Amino acid sequence: SQQGEEDPQALSIQEGENATMNCSYKTSINNLQWYRQNSGRGLVHLILIRSNEREKHSGRLRVTLDTSKKSSSLLITASRAADTASYFCATARGSGNTGKLIFGQGTTLQVKP
Amino acid sequence: DGGITQSPKYLFRKEGQNVTLSCEQNLNHDAMYWYRQDPGQGLRLIYYSQIVNDFQKGDIAEGYSVSREKKESFPLTVTSAQKNPTAFYLCASSTQGNEQFFGPGTRLTVL
């Protein structure tokens, strides 16, 4: 079963605009991670936010986590055509520390030059 | 260069055949994972291994088998019991509880 649900499923913006993607989950988590996937390629880790953190930044990326609402958002500022990809959230399950992740179905982002 | 590799990049299987997908890492990670990705979908966990000579079933293990005889290697066999094996297969590794590093994937097609 999919724990993470991304919203929207697809997003199209102009270069220079900001892109916001949301992720909701159902059960308690140790951490939440965001990954990027270019078409036909493997996933690349972007950022990890732990359950006791509320916000984290990495370059043009900003991730927030609201554990009371079981939701997270990924903001990409000043988007570039090279940001065109699919973005997935993944949650590390709350019990134990097996490293197992549950992935959402992803948001497909298109940045038009 | 440290990293995780998968081979082959493309694989074709006939009905009734078993095929093995290779995954190797030189990151000294204890944990390794196999995922399946169908078009337009997220990743689903097939098997994972937290340590050499030990592995556990994920959410969709039926029709698949794995081994973990070496820390660096975690091959996945897609058996004839897997009725719908056409998919993109991704291998990953990690240190416990942290980010996962992914290989480039193997695209398996049943003829």
Backbone of each chain as ProteinMPNN parsed JSONL, in Angstrom:
{"seq_chain_A": "SQQGEEDPQALSIQEGENATMNCSYKTSINNLQWYRQNSGRGLVHLILIRSNEREKHSGRLRVTLDTSKKSSSLLITASRAADTASYFCATARGSGNTGKLIFGQGTTLQVKP", "coords_chain_A": {"N_chain_A": [[0.847, -1.185, 0.0], [0.451, 2.291, -0.63], [1.934, 4.781, 1.217], [2.683, 7.454, 1.078], [1.205, 10.22, -0.484], [1.295, 12.183, -3.231], [0.714, 15.545, -4.236], [0.3, 18.192, -6.515], [-0.478, 15.675, -9.082], [0.669, 16.308, -11.478], [2.523, 19.093, -12.667], [2.98, 22.156, -14.256], [5.087, 24.763, -15.048], [6.517, 28.06, -15.627], [9.913, 28.85, -16.345], [11.8, 30.2, -13.687], [9.669, 30.609, -12.018], [8.203, 29.556, -8.858], [7.891, 26.219, -7.576], [5.64, 24.134, -5.943], [5.179, 21.196, -4.166], [3.184, 18.732, -2.618], [2.895, 16.342, 0.054], [1.218, 13.722, 1.595], [0.791, 11.522, 4.389], [0.12, 8.453, 6.238], [0.724, 6.992, 8.613], [2.753, 6.954, 11.651], [6.067, 8.32, 11.461], [9.669, 7.992, 11.095], [11.363, 9.564, 9.587], [11.091, 11.746, 6.717], [11.598, 11.709, 3.281], [12.688, 13.296, 0.276], [12.879, 12.659, -3.167], [14.258, 12.802, -6.468], [13.58, 12.038, -9.863], [14.796, 11.668, -13.005], [13.563, 11.078, -16.301], [13.392, 7.667, -16.952], [15.586, 7.041, -15.39], [17.564, 6.337, -12.403], [16.68, 7.1, -8.936], [17.412, 10.171, -7.242], [18.574, 11.329, -4.192], [17.222, 14.098, -2.459], [16.611, 15.548, -0.062], [16.352, 15.062, 3.459], [14.141, 14.995, 6.137], [13.719, 14.929, 9.563], [11.468, 13.509, 12.008], [11.298, 15.207, 14.169], [11.861, 17.663, 13.213], [10.922, 20.738, 11.628], [11.326, 22.327, 9.421], [13.483, 22.491, 6.591], [16.332, 23.406, 4.673], [17.93, 23.347, 1.474], [19.989, 24.61, -0.695], [18.141, 25.694, -3.415], [15.937, 24.439, -2.483], [13.248, 23.922, -0.259], [11.933, 22.289, 2.458], [9.11, 21.396, 4.321], [7.64, 20.027, 7.287], [4.801, 18.777, 8.795], [3.831, 17.151, 11.381], [1.505, 16.866, 12.807], [-0.494, 17.161, 10.967], [0.26, 15.227, 9.304], [1.766, 15.708, 6.925], [3.829, 17.001, 4.261], [5.768, 19.455, 2.483], [7.409, 20.32, -0.549], [9.311, 22.861, -1.768], [10.496, 24.376, -4.614], [12.482, 26.923, -5.5], [12.761, 29.644, -7.854], [12.703, 28.193, -10.393], [14.255, 26.051, -12.867], [14.729, 24.97, -16.272], [16.105, 22.59, -16.142], [15.144, 21.446, -13.848], [13.026, 19.919, -14.497], [11.405, 16.946, -13.958], [10.412, 13.945, -12.187], [9.142, 13.964, -8.905], [9.4, 12.478, -5.773], [8.011, 11.691, -2.617], [9.041, 9.973, 0.321], [8.497, 7.866, 3.031], [9.969, 6.87, 6.074], [9.247, 4.166, 7.978], [7.621, 4.137, 11.19], [8.135, 2.19, 13.271], [10.92, 0.581, 14.632], [14.124, 0.544, 12.893], [14.605, -0.067, 10.169], [15.191, 1.053, 7.784], [13.476, 0.846, 5.702], [11.504, 2.265, 3.131], [8.486, 3.923, 2.186], [7.106, 4.826, -0.793], [5.505, 7.555, -2.431], [3.316, 8.198, -5.27], [4.319, 10.18, -6.813], [5.072, 13.468, -8.196], [4.925, 14.948, -11.291], [6.951, 17.252, -12.683], [7.08, 19.897, -14.924], [9.157, 22.26, -16.299], [9.014, 25.043, -18.163], [11.048, 26.581, -20.605]], "CA_chain_A": [[0.0, 0.0, 0.0], [1.208, 3.522, -0.722], [1.712, 5.656, 2.358], [2.79, 8.831, 0.651], [0.372, 10.63, -1.623], [1.73, 13.504, -3.655], [-0.283, 16.431, -4.838], [-0.518, 17.573, -7.567], [0.17, 14.598, -9.832], [1.456, 16.945, -12.528], [2.657, 20.532, -12.481], [3.703, 22.785, -15.348], [5.338, 26.161, -14.715], [7.531, 28.741, -16.43], [11.222, 29.026, -15.721], [11.835, 31.349, -12.789], [8.586, 30.518, -11.03], [8.384, 28.578, -7.787], [7.074, 25.005, -7.676], [5.334, 23.543, -4.639], [4.593, 19.856, -4.2], [2.757, 18.318, -1.286], [2.9, 14.901, 0.323], [0.52, 13.348, 2.823], [1.06, 10.147, 4.775], [-0.949, 7.954, 7.106], [1.142, 6.471, 9.919], [3.887, 7.667, 12.24], [7.292, 8.185, 10.671], [10.956, 8.408, 11.652], [11.775, 10.689, 8.765], [10.477, 11.835, 5.407], [12.639, 12.044, 2.319], [12.272, 13.67, -1.079], [13.767, 12.176, -4.216], [14.009, 13.276, -7.817], [13.867, 11.032, -10.879], [14.706, 12.039, -14.408], [12.887, 10.034, -17.049], [14.151, 6.463, -17.259], [16.815, 6.969, -14.604], [17.393, 6.049, -10.987], [16.289, 8.231, -8.097], [18.476, 10.92, -6.578], [18.101, 11.872, -2.925], [17.286, 15.555, -2.376], [16.613, 16.095, 1.288], [15.738, 14.228, 4.504], [13.696, 15.774, 7.298], [13.383, 13.99, 10.633], [10.13, 13.757, 12.569], [11.339, 16.3, 15.16], [12.204, 18.895, 12.512], [9.752, 21.362, 10.995], [11.69, 22.932, 8.145], [14.87, 22.26, 6.228], [16.679, 24.051, 3.409], [19.115, 22.887, 0.77], [20.04, 25.377, -1.937], [16.849, 26.252, -3.815], [14.885, 23.566, -1.969], [12.773, 24.097, 1.123], [10.992, 21.236, 2.835], [8.447, 21.547, 5.62], [7.007, 18.819, 7.792], [3.795, 19.008, 9.825], [3.474, 15.799, 11.826], [0.117, 16.851, 13.293], [-1.329, 16.987, 9.773], [0.857, 14.139, 8.513], [1.988, 16.239, 5.584], [5.095, 17.669, 3.976], [5.783, 20.141, 1.198], [8.698, 20.609, -1.167], [9.288, 24.091, -2.559], [11.67, 24.651, -5.447], [12.412, 28.338, -5.865], [13.45, 30.079, -9.079], [12.876, 26.931, -11.119], [15.015, 26.031, -14.123], [14.305, 23.881, -17.162], [16.765, 21.357, -15.688], [14.4, 20.875, -12.724], [11.998, 19.04, -15.055], [11.627, 15.588, -13.459], [9.384, 13.487, -11.235], [9.568, 14.128, -7.519], [8.733, 11.51, -4.899], [8.269, 11.673, -1.185], [9.155, 8.62, 0.86], [8.484, 7.892, 4.483], [10.59, 5.774, 6.803], [8.179, 3.728, 8.875], [7.865, 4.537, 12.563], [8.623, 1.172, 14.212], [12.232, 0.047, 14.282], [14.949, 1.398, 12.039], [15.022, -0.971, 9.105], [15.53, 1.795, 6.581], [12.46, 0.657, 4.662], [10.791, 3.461, 2.742], [7.269, 3.81, 1.391], [7.113, 5.91, -1.758], [4.28, 8.008, -3.074], [3.26, 7.994, -6.711], [5.13, 11.197, -7.453], [4.588, 14.651, -8.927], [5.712, 15.207, -12.494], [7.138, 18.695, -12.85], [7.634, 20.387, -16.185], [9.533, 23.669, -16.26], [9.143, 25.503, -19.554], [12.05, 27.658, -20.72]], "C_chain_A": [[0.886, 1.24, 0.0], [0.891, 4.381, 0.483], [1.716, 7.099, 1.913], [1.906, 9.109, -0.55], [0.805, 12.03, -1.996], [0.602, 14.265, -4.335], [0.428, 17.695, -5.286], [0.2, 16.403, -8.236], [1.056, 15.161, -10.924], [1.416, 18.445, -12.338], [3.483, 21.098, -13.624], [3.849, 24.268, -15.046], [6.361, 26.75, -15.674], [8.821, 28.836, -15.632], [11.204, 30.296, -14.879], [10.736, 31.342, -11.743], [8.957, 29.517, -9.946], [7.452, 27.396, -8.006], [6.881, 24.434, -6.284], [4.642, 22.209, -4.832], [4.289, 19.426, -2.778], [2.725, 16.801, -1.173], [2.139, 14.659, 1.615], [0.79, 11.879, 3.113], [0.109, 9.752, 5.896], [-0.495, 7.552, 8.503], [2.346, 7.245, 10.436], [5.166, 7.364, 11.475], [8.519, 8.528, 11.509], [11.484, 9.627, 10.896], [11.014, 10.652, 7.446], [11.551, 12.333, 4.445], [12.014, 12.427, 0.983], [13.353, 13.222, -2.059], [13.322, 12.752, -5.552], [14.361, 12.151, -8.776], [13.704, 11.651, -12.256], [14.198, 10.833, -15.189], [13.816, 8.862, -17.363], [15.426, 6.281, -16.465], [16.505, 6.529, -13.181], [17.008, 7.297, -10.214], [17.516, 8.871, -7.459], [17.89, 11.545, -5.312], [18.273, 13.385, -2.906], [17.46, 16.034, -0.946], [15.901, 15.127, 2.232], [15.362, 15.131, 5.655], [13.208, 14.785, 8.355], [12.072, 14.424, 11.296], [10.123, 14.88, 13.597], [11.76, 17.633, 14.537], [10.961, 19.441, 11.811], [10.079, 21.928, 9.621], [13.17, 22.661, 7.891], [15.125, 22.88, 4.851], [17.908, 23.37, 2.808], [19.144, 23.592, -0.576], [18.709, 26.025, -2.25], [15.669, 25.425, -3.298], [14.536, 23.94, -0.534], [11.728, 23.045, 1.398], [10.411, 21.573, 4.197], [7.798, 20.232, 5.998], [6.046, 19.205, 8.91], [3.298, 17.636, 10.271], [2.047, 15.736, 12.36], [-0.859, 16.651, 12.14], [-0.841, 15.843, 8.9], [1.064, 14.606, 7.066], [3.334, 16.932, 5.494], [4.949, 18.411, 2.656], [7.22, 20.356, 0.764], [8.517, 21.835, -2.042], [10.601, 24.205, -3.317], [11.547, 26.099, -5.896], [13.193, 28.605, -7.15], [13.747, 28.888, -9.985], [13.607, 27.141, -12.449], [14.501, 24.881, -14.981], [14.899, 22.545, -16.714], [16.083, 20.729, -14.474], [13.276, 19.955, -13.199], [12.307, 17.597, -14.704], [10.377, 15.163, -12.685], [9.965, 13.558, -9.837], [8.721, 13.226, -6.627], [9.035, 11.814, -3.441], [8.301, 10.221, -0.729], [9.239, 8.717, 2.367], [9.158, 6.655, 5.048], [9.626, 5.41, 7.923], [8.586, 3.901, 10.322], [8.481, 3.479, 13.449], [9.958, 0.622, 13.736], [13.002, 0.999, 13.398], [15.501, 0.571, 10.898], [15.499, -0.236, 7.874], [14.52, 1.629, 5.472], [11.723, 1.961, 4.415], [9.511, 3.093, 2.006], [7.196, 5.047, 0.51], [5.706, 6.275, -2.197], [4.375, 7.811, -4.572], [3.941, 9.103, -7.494], [4.373, 12.352, -8.063], [5.511, 14.862, -10.114], [5.748, 16.706, -12.726], [7.726, 18.989, -14.222], [7.902, 21.873, -16.049], [9.813, 24.119, -17.686], [10.126, 26.66, -19.641], [11.445, 28.947, -21.272]], "O_chain_A": [[1.97, 1.222, 0.583], [-0.272, 4.682, 0.75], [0.857, 7.884, 2.317], [1.864, 8.334, -1.505], [0.703, 12.958, -1.193], [-0.317, 13.69, -4.918], [1.145, 18.265, -4.462], [1.381, 16.175, -7.971], [2.079, 14.567, -11.264], [0.408, 19.003, -11.906], [4.559, 20.585, -13.932], [2.856, 24.957, -14.815], [6.996, 26.025, -16.44], [8.81, 28.894, -14.402], [10.671, 31.327, -15.29], [10.855, 31.99, -10.703], [9.896, 28.736, -10.094], [6.36, 27.547, -8.553], [7.843, 24.269, -5.532], [3.655, 22.099, -5.559], [5.043, 19.721, -1.851], [2.553, 16.083, -2.158], [2.392, 15.323, 2.62], [0.994, 11.085, 2.194], [-0.612, 10.588, 6.44], [-1.23, 7.74, 9.473], [2.892, 8.094, 9.732], [5.323, 6.281, 10.911], [8.428, 9.255, 12.498], [11.982, 10.584, 11.489], [10.377, 9.655, 7.107], [12.309, 13.252, 4.756], [10.946, 11.937, 0.616], [14.55, 13.379, -1.823], [12.167, 13.136, -5.733], [15.31, 11.401, -8.548], [12.62, 12.099, -12.628], [14.389, 9.693, -14.768], [14.879, 9.036, -17.958], [16.265, 5.454, -16.822], [15.345, 6.368, -12.801], [17.007, 8.404, -10.752], [18.514, 8.208, -7.177], [16.85, 12.203, -5.352], [19.324, 13.902, -3.283], [18.351, 16.831, -0.653], [14.951, 14.453, 1.833], [16.17, 15.945, 6.102], [12.385, 13.914, 8.072], [11.636, 15.567, 11.153], [9.07, 15.452, 13.879], [11.986, 18.613, 15.247], [10.059, 18.684, 11.449], [9.208, 22.0, 8.753], [13.986, 22.607, 8.811], [14.252, 22.878, 3.983], [18.791, 22.889, 3.517], [18.411, 23.221, -1.493], [18.196, 26.813, -1.456], [14.522, 25.697, -3.652], [15.408, 24.231, 0.286], [10.75, 22.919, 0.661], [11.129, 21.982, 5.11], [7.45, 19.425, 5.136], [6.434, 19.882, 9.862], [2.446, 17.033, 9.618], [1.439, 14.666, 12.366], [-1.919, 16.049, 12.311], [-1.452, 15.527, 7.879], [0.595, 13.974, 6.119], [3.9, 17.383, 6.489], [4.123, 18.055, 1.816], [8.119, 20.546, 1.582], [7.678, 21.852, -2.942], [11.681, 24.139, -2.73], [10.601, 26.454, -6.599], [14.144, 27.898, -7.484], [14.904, 28.612, -10.303], [13.584, 28.215, -13.051], [13.908, 23.933, -14.468], [14.277, 21.496, -16.882], [16.405, 19.6, -14.105], [12.642, 19.283, -12.385], [13.347, 17.07, -15.1], [9.419, 15.925, -12.551], [11.136, 13.249, -9.618], [7.493, 13.213, -6.716], [10.162, 12.15, -3.078], [7.664, 9.354, -1.327], [9.965, 9.55, 2.911], [8.949, 5.541, 4.569], [9.239, 6.264, 8.721], [9.77, 3.82, 10.65], [9.287, 3.817, 14.316], [10.105, 0.242, 12.574], [12.579, 2.134, 13.178], [16.712, 0.512, 10.684], [16.142, -0.828, 7.007], [14.683, 2.212, 4.4], [11.361, 2.674, 5.351], [9.453, 2.088, 1.297], [7.221, 6.176, 1.001], [4.832, 5.417, -2.318], [5.382, 7.322, -5.085], [4.124, 8.985, -8.706], [3.196, 12.239, -8.405], [6.729, 14.945, -9.959], [4.717, 17.345, -12.938], [8.734, 18.407, -14.624], [7.005, 22.653, -15.728], [10.74, 23.63, -18.333], [10.055, 27.605, -18.855], [12.151, 29.943, -21.429]]}, "seq_chain_B": "DGGITQSPKYLFRKEGQNVTLSCEQNLNHDAMYWYRQDPGQGLRLIYYSQIVNDFQKGDIAEGYSVSREKKESFPLTVTSAQKNPTAFYLCASSTQGNEQFFGPGTRLTVL", "coords_chain_B": {"N_chain_B": [[35.652, 5.774, -8.066], [32.848, 5.964, -5.939], [29.821, 4.104, -5.77], [26.676, 2.776, -7.003], [25.813, 0.122, -9.025], [23.936, -1.291, -11.724], [23.084, -4.083, -13.705], [21.824, -5.983, -16.502], [21.212, -2.973, -18.503], [18.984, -3.088, -20.104], [16.699, -5.774, -20.432], [15.419, -8.742, -21.763], [12.893, -11.092, -21.519], [11.716, -14.36, -22.061], [8.557, -16.05, -21.953], [8.183, -18.105, -19.094], [10.837, -18.198, -18.403], [13.546, -17.816, -16.05], [15.172, -14.905, -14.873], [18.088, -13.047, -13.94], [18.883, -10.122, -12.22], [21.491, -7.866, -11.782], [23.067, -6.228, -9.004], [25.376, -4.097, -7.64], [27.378, -2.58, -5.111], [29.798, -0.208, -3.95], [29.897, 1.282, -1.706], [30.129, 0.563, 0.86], [27.822, 0.056, 2.278], [25.506, -1.341, 4.593], [22.823, -2.024, 4.186], [20.617, -3.065, 1.588], [18.335, -2.787, -1.174], [15.561, -3.778, -3.241], [13.434, -2.488, -5.691], [10.374, -2.187, -7.52], [9.155, -0.453, -10.326], [6.363, 0.669, -11.955], [4.925, 2.069, -14.989], [4.399, 5.54, -14.611], [4.075, 5.338, -11.906], [4.832, 5.089, -8.344], [7.547, 3.684, -6.367], [7.701, 0.262, -5.461], [8.449, -1.949, -2.829], [10.374, -4.841, -3.132], [12.246, -6.811, -2.055], [14.439, -6.642, 0.784], [17.618, -6.197, 2.403], [19.363, -6.165, 5.361], [21.775, -6.927, 6.278], [24.623, -8.978, 5.547], [23.903, -12.25, 4.333], [21.302, -12.262, 5.183], [17.895, -11.492, 4.587], [14.751, -9.894, 3.87], [11.281, -10.166, 2.987], [9.593, -7.761, 0.981], [6.857, -5.662, 0.081], [5.879, -6.811, -2.256], [6.862, -9.485, -2.839], [6.288, -11.921, -4.063], [7.066, -14.281, -6.561], [9.63, -13.469, -6.934], [13.138, -13.758, -6.077], [16.012, -13.477, -3.912], [19.512, -13.096, -3.016], [22.128, -12.685, -0.586], [25.079, -12.922, -0.384], [27.432, -11.584, -0.323], [28.577, -8.441, 0.936], [28.669, -6.456, -0.949], [26.955, -7.141, -2.993], [23.715, -7.816, -4.349], [21.811, -9.655, -5.855], [18.851, -10.004, -7.863], [16.421, -12.336, -8.68], [14.053, -12.866, -11.126], [11.433, -14.884, -11.275], [9.705, -17.508, -13.113], [7.294, -17.617, -11.916], [6.425, -15.093, -11.478], [3.958, -13.291, -12.747], [3.562, -10.945, -14.144], [6.016, -9.474, -15.064], [7.106, -7.338, -16.489], [8.629, -4.318, -16.137], [10.316, -1.531, -14.535], [13.22, -1.943, -12.776], [14.707, -1.128, -9.744], [17.569, -0.794, -7.777], [18.847, -0.16, -4.527], [20.949, 1.233, -1.944], [21.914, 1.752, 1.474], [23.037, 3.323, 4.547], [21.875, 2.418, 7.771], [18.644, 3.659, 8.229], [18.976, 6.022, 6.878], [19.444, 8.201, 3.974], [18.77, 6.76, 0.758], [20.757, 5.388, -1.819], [20.546, 5.151, -5.235], [20.747, 2.829, -7.979], [21.106, 2.893, -11.627], [19.03, 1.48, -12.741], [17.206, -1.309, -14.23], [15.548, -2.2, -17.112], [13.058, -4.399, -17.638], [11.595, -6.507, -19.972], [8.984, -8.587, -21.005], [8.763, -10.943, -23.524]], "CA_chain_B": [[34.342, 6.38, -7.822], [31.91, 5.149, -5.179], [28.499, 4.148, -6.353], [25.878, 1.563, -7.096], [25.634, -0.192, -10.436], [22.989, -2.346, -12.064], [23.222, -4.592, -15.071], [22.018, -5.095, -17.644], [20.318, -1.816, -18.54], [17.758, -3.611, -20.705], [16.657, -7.234, -20.369], [14.222, -9.302, -22.368], [12.638, -12.432, -20.995], [10.647, -15.132, -22.682], [7.637, -16.674, -21.002], [8.677, -19.314, -18.449], [12.265, -18.096, -18.07], [14.026, -17.048, -14.902], [16.263, -13.993, -15.21], [18.718, -12.461, -12.757], [19.337, -8.746, -12.335], [22.655, -7.657, -10.927], [23.207, -4.97, -8.277], [26.638, -4.057, -6.91], [27.707, -1.285, -4.543], [31.087, -0.111, -3.273], [29.716, 2.352, -0.733], [30.251, -0.057, 2.184], [26.527, 0.111, 2.939], [25.008, -2.622, 5.078], [21.467, -2.308, 3.712], [20.334, -2.994, 0.154], [16.899, -2.875, -1.443], [15.072, -3.895, -4.61], [12.125, -1.907, -5.929], [9.782, -2.287, -8.845], [8.412, 0.75, -10.696], [5.523, 0.56, -13.142], [4.786, 3.382, -15.625], [3.618, 6.565, -13.932], [3.828, 4.961, -10.515], [5.948, 5.157, -7.417], [8.325, 2.467, -6.197], [7.203, -0.724, -4.501], [9.568, -2.72, -2.292], [10.305, -6.281, -3.41], [13.034, -7.438, -0.996], [15.508, -5.835, 1.327], [18.602, -6.913, 3.209], [20.021, -5.227, 6.274], [23.107, -7.435, 6.589], [24.994, -10.138, 4.72], [23.276, -13.542, 4.625], [19.963, -12.077, 5.735], [17.039, -10.635, 3.775], [13.326, -9.974, 4.214], [10.325, -9.831, 1.929], [8.925, -6.469, 1.0], [5.411, -5.671, -0.137], [5.48, -7.554, -3.465], [7.94, -10.456, -3.025], [5.876, -13.141, -4.773], [7.611, -14.417, -7.902], [11.0, -12.969, -6.927], [14.028, -14.293, -5.052], [17.258, -12.73, -3.784], [20.554, -13.651, -2.162], [23.054, -11.65, -0.109], [26.268, -13.677, 0.031], [28.493, -10.604, -0.124], [28.064, -7.122, 1.31], [28.614, -5.583, -2.112], [26.124, -7.654, -4.072], [22.351, -8.194, -3.955], [21.128, -9.988, -7.105], [17.413, -10.294, -7.844], [15.954, -13.252, -9.719], [12.637, -12.802, -11.467], [11.138, -16.265, -11.651], [8.556, -17.706, -14.0], [6.079, -17.478, -11.112], [6.019, -13.682, -11.527], [3.115, -13.304, -13.947], [3.584, -9.667, -14.852], [7.319, -8.948, -14.665], [7.55, -6.174, -17.257], [8.695, -3.156, -15.251], [11.622, -0.919, -14.314], [13.676, -2.436, -11.481], [15.7, -0.25, -9.153], [18.29, -1.273, -6.605], [19.343, 0.94, -3.711], [21.667, 0.854, -0.738], [21.947, 2.827, 2.457], [23.337, 3.027, 5.937], [20.575, 2.239, 8.404], [17.797, 4.79, 8.571], [19.366, 7.254, 6.181], [19.084, 8.296, 2.573], [19.112, 5.633, -0.09], [21.451, 5.679, -3.064], [19.945, 4.289, -6.245], [21.401, 2.511, -9.23], [20.452, 3.47, -12.805], [17.84, 0.718, -13.104], [17.138, -2.296, -15.31], [14.198, -2.274, -17.684], [12.774, -5.788, -18.014], [10.437, -6.673, -20.845], [8.629, -9.969, -21.331], [8.406, -11.065, -24.942]], "C_chain_B": [[33.485, 5.432, -6.99], [30.567, 5.22, -5.82], [27.823, 2.809, -6.337], [25.563, 1.315, -8.562], [24.634, -1.324, -10.597], [23.261, -2.79, -13.493], [22.285, -5.765, -15.264], [21.087, -3.888, -17.567], [18.957, -2.212, -19.099], [17.832, -5.136, -20.695], [15.33, -7.707, -20.937], [14.074, -10.744, -21.904], [11.524, -13.097, -21.782], [9.767, -15.707, -21.59], [8.286, -17.932, -20.41], [10.147, -19.279, -18.062], [12.484, -17.403, -16.737], [15.121, -16.113, -15.408], [16.789, -13.371, -13.926], [19.247, -11.074, -13.074], [20.451, -8.527, -11.32], [22.601, -6.291, -10.262], [24.478, -5.045, -7.427], [26.855, -2.655, -6.36], [29.064, -1.336, -3.859], [31.074, 1.045, -2.277], [29.862, 1.86, 0.701], [28.951, 0.042, 2.995], [26.1, -1.277, 3.395], [23.687, -3.003, 4.41], [21.349, -2.143, 2.199], [18.873, -3.334, -0.086], [16.659, -3.108, -2.925], [13.652, -3.352, -4.677], [11.686, -2.215, -7.355], [9.011, -0.993, -9.096], [7.658, 0.486, -11.988], [5.266, 1.963, -13.694], [3.889, 4.332, -14.85], [3.35, 6.3, -12.462], [5.056, 5.206, -9.643], [6.647, 3.812, -7.325], [7.664, 1.554, -5.167], [8.345, -1.655, -4.111], [9.368, -4.203, -2.528], [10.982, -7.058, -2.274], [14.014, -6.414, -0.447], [16.392, -6.684, 2.224], [19.324, -5.896, 4.083], [21.453, -5.664, 6.585], [23.36, -8.657, 5.72], [24.323, -11.398, 5.252], [21.915, -13.432, 5.298], [19.168, -11.158, 4.825], [15.586, -10.881, 4.166], [12.467, -9.618, 3.01], [9.797, -8.418, 2.125], [7.449, -6.647, 0.727], [4.976, -6.548, -1.306], [6.521, -8.614, -3.806], [7.567, -11.673, -3.872], [6.412, -13.156, -6.198], [9.039, -13.911, -8.037], [11.813, -13.717, -5.875], [15.315, -13.48, -5.056], [18.273, -13.564, -3.007], [21.436, -12.493, -1.715], [24.266, -12.371, 0.482], [27.45, -12.76, 0.286], [27.879, -9.246, 0.195], [27.813, -6.272, 0.079], [27.524, -5.944, -3.105], [24.765, -8.119, -3.573], [21.562, -8.521, -5.225], [19.659, -10.355, -6.902], [17.081, -11.241, -8.994], [14.453, -13.098, -9.885], [12.266, -14.176, -11.993], [9.928, -16.338, -12.568], [7.238, -17.583, -13.241], [5.576, -16.041, -11.078], [5.269, -13.482, -12.837], [3.154, -12.018, -14.75], [4.901, -8.948, -14.567], [7.784, -7.711, -15.424], [7.469, -4.926, -16.391], [10.118, -2.619, -15.251], [12.041, -1.309, -12.901], [14.833, -1.571, -10.98], [16.272, -0.875, -7.887], [18.8, -0.06, -5.837], [20.129, 0.39, -2.54], [21.679, 2.037, 0.213], [22.641, 2.358, 3.733], [22.0, 3.099, 6.665], [19.876, 3.564, 8.7], [18.106, 6.077, 7.851], [18.978, 7.214, 4.705], [19.533, 7.07, 1.802], [19.768, 6.137, -1.377], [20.984, 4.663, -4.095], [20.88, 4.025, -7.419], [20.6, 3.079, -10.394], [19.236, 2.689, -13.286], [18.06, -0.284, -14.219], [15.698, -2.339, -15.798], [13.992, -3.676, -18.23], [11.504, -5.832, -18.842], [10.22, -8.152, -21.129], [8.159, -10.03, -22.77], [7.234, -12.01, -25.129]], "O_chain_B": [[33.4, 4.241, -7.29], [30.184, 6.258, -6.36], [28.31, 1.842, -5.752], [25.094, 2.215, -9.259], [24.501, -2.193, -9.735], [23.616, -1.993, -14.362], [21.976, -6.474, -14.306], [20.262, -3.798, -16.657], [17.918, -1.742, -18.637], [18.894, -5.717, -20.92], [14.269, -7.158, -20.64], [15.037, -11.51, -21.905], [10.52, -12.471, -22.121], [10.187, -15.834, -20.44], [8.87, -18.731, -21.142], [10.652, -20.225, -17.458], [11.719, -16.523, -16.342], [15.909, -16.491, -16.275], [16.054, -13.189, -12.956], [19.961, -10.871, -14.056], [20.361, -8.944, -10.165], [22.152, -5.315, -10.863], [24.631, -5.944, -6.6], [26.566, -1.663, -7.029], [29.444, -2.348, -3.27], [32.091, 1.695, -2.037], [29.736, 2.638, 1.646], [28.972, 0.103, 4.224], [26.3, -2.265, 2.687], [23.46, -4.174, 4.103], [21.902, -1.213, 1.611], [18.253, -4.066, 0.684], [17.455, -2.688, -3.765], [12.792, -3.688, -3.864], [12.494, -2.464, -8.25], [8.311, -0.492, -8.216], [8.257, 0.121, -12.999], [5.374, 2.944, -12.958], [2.768, 3.985, -14.477], [2.506, 6.951, -11.845], [6.151, 5.486, -10.131], [6.372, 2.906, -8.112], [7.143, 2.008, -4.148], [9.115, -2.096, -4.965], [8.331, -4.764, -2.174], [10.341, -7.874, -1.613], [14.371, -5.448, -1.121], [15.987, -7.73, 2.73], [19.831, -4.888, 3.591], [22.251, -4.876, 7.092], [22.427, -9.288, 5.222], [24.192, -11.586, 6.461], [21.434, -14.387, 5.908], [19.694, -10.157, 4.34], [15.239, -11.927, 4.716], [12.884, -8.864, 2.131], [9.585, -7.948, 3.243], [6.857, -7.661, 1.097], [3.826, -6.986, -1.35], [7.017, -8.651, -4.932], [8.452, -12.383, -4.349], [6.248, -12.195, -6.95], [9.6, -13.92, -9.133], [11.262, -14.242, -4.908], [15.672, -12.869, -6.064], [17.94, -14.594, -2.421], [21.492, -11.453, -2.371], [24.443, -12.417, 1.7], [28.368, -13.115, 1.026], [26.767, -8.949, -0.243], [26.879, -5.471, 0.044], [27.197, -5.138, -3.976], [24.662, -8.738, -2.514], [20.716, -7.725, -5.631], [19.287, -10.944, -5.887], [17.424, -10.973, -10.146], [13.687, -13.185, -8.925], [12.743, -14.584, -13.052], [9.22, -15.351, -12.769], [6.179, -17.458, -13.856], [4.433, -15.791, -10.695], [5.87, -13.502, -13.911], [2.807, -12.017, -15.931], [4.903, -7.916, -13.896], [8.773, -7.093, -15.031], [6.388, -4.523, -15.963], [11.01, -3.182, -15.887], [11.319, -1.047, -11.94], [15.802, -1.321, -11.698], [15.547, -1.41, -7.049], [19.147, 0.956, -6.44], [19.994, -0.781, -2.185], [21.479, 3.181, -0.195], [22.809, 1.161, 3.966], [21.085, 3.782, 6.206], [20.437, 4.459, 9.331], [17.549, 7.123, 8.184], [18.274, 6.31, 4.256], [20.53, 6.429, 2.137], [19.384, 7.164, -1.936], [21.023, 3.457, -3.852], [21.687, 4.872, -7.8], [19.543, 3.676, -10.191], [18.489, 3.169, -14.138], [18.965, -0.14, -15.04], [14.76, -2.492, -15.016], [14.668, -4.091, -19.171], [10.476, -5.269, -18.465], [11.16, -8.877, -21.454], [7.279, -9.277, -23.187], [6.796, -12.234, -26.258]]}, "name": "protein", "num_of_chains": 2, "seq": "SQQGEEDPQALSIQEGENATMNCSYKTSINNLQWYRQNSGRGLVHLILIRSNEREKHSGRLRVTLDTSKKSSSLLITASRAADTASYFCATARGSGNTGKLIFGQGTTLQVKPDGGITQSPKYLFRKEGQNVTLSCEQNLNHDAMYWYRQDPGQGLRLIYYSQIVNDFQKGDIAEGYSVSREKKESFPLTVTSAQKNPTAFYLCASSTQGNEQFFGPGTRLTVL"}
